[in-house]
Amino acid sequence: MAAVRLATSADAAEIVHLGALMYKAVGSKPTPTWAVDATQLVRDRLGRDLIGMVIDAPEGGLACCALVNVAPRLPKPGAMAHQMGYIQWVSTAPQHQRKGYARAVMAALLQETDKRGIEVVELHATPMARPLYQDLGFYVKQDNIAMLTVRGRPDMPIPDGEGL
């Protein structure tokens, strides 16, 4: 199995490349402007409120990545931590899929959130990825539903049930 390591700001462009592949796979259309903005944001936030785990590709670049946004959380009865994590951009380059890389980076990312005392970690999953996340302890919440609004973007129609 390839080694998982903590992402650094030097990985930002490759992480965004993998993120773009993930978005394309679910029908979004990343633009060059998006890539430039996203690369700068990832570069600026890694090591602060953004944690990334990556696997280097033998041919150069990255084979796989996963990121978690760490954000403050208001106190909740029964919760000890006042931070939460939201996982994004779990993506594996097509030539490296089906090798267990996504599982490896997710396991490392969850170990890191445990080490930091982050109790609540959320994500959105594609139907194909759902079994992986369930194996890692994620479950579908039954007590409420996810809702979304996109504000200040009249150019962004919200299709039925589909989102950003």
Beta strands, then each sheet from edge to edge (+ up, - down):
strand 1: 4-6
strand 2: 50-56
strand 3: 62-72
strand 4: 83-92
strand 5: 120-122
sheet 1: 1+ 2- 3+ 4- 5-
end
